[in-house]
Amino acid sequence: MEPNQVNLEDIQKLIEIADRYALVELTVAEKDLSVTIRGTAPGAPAVADPAGSVAARRAPARATPDPPSSRIPLVSPMTGVFYRAPSPDAPNFVEVGDIVEAGQTIGLIEAMKV
């Protein structure tokens, strides 16, 4: 990357490196510029974070598969920023592992305006 400049091609190269090596997180820092790429759940986009520490690590390998669970994963039909609470100082709508009912609010998704 050029000092103090980031372009889409540079970000794309970092994303490809993170994908190729199945990295959970990749941070590149030069002087006063820092870019972090974090792996996410399948189907979700990678996120570039303007701040963070220099780190690159792999997801821990599991020796045995997880036992079957009665939990059902929730998958969003759209891409956006997920908020677990209505505001930063408010409690979360639900916590991981809570039992929820049909129609219950579990979070908010802020999608890009088109």
C-alpha positions, 0 to 999 in steps of 0.5 A: 500500500502507498503510505497514507493511501488506501484504494479498493484494489489494496483492500481486495488483495487483503481480503483475498489473502485472509480468505486464502489462508482462512484467517480470522483477522488480518491487520496491516498498519503503516505509520498512522494508517491501519486496516483490519479485515475480519472473517465473518459467518459464511455469506456475510461480508468482510469488514475493514476496521480503521483501528486495531492492533497488528494481528493475523491468526487462524481459527482454532481447529476443532478435534471433534465435531460439535454435538447436535444442538436444538438451537437454530441459527438465524440468518439475515436475508440482507447485508448490513450492520447488525445492532443487538440493542436499540442504542449503545446504552440500552440492554440487548434485545436478546442474548445468545442462547435465549429462547425467542418467539416468532415475531420477537425483535432480536436485533436491528439491521442497518442496510446501506441506503440505495 
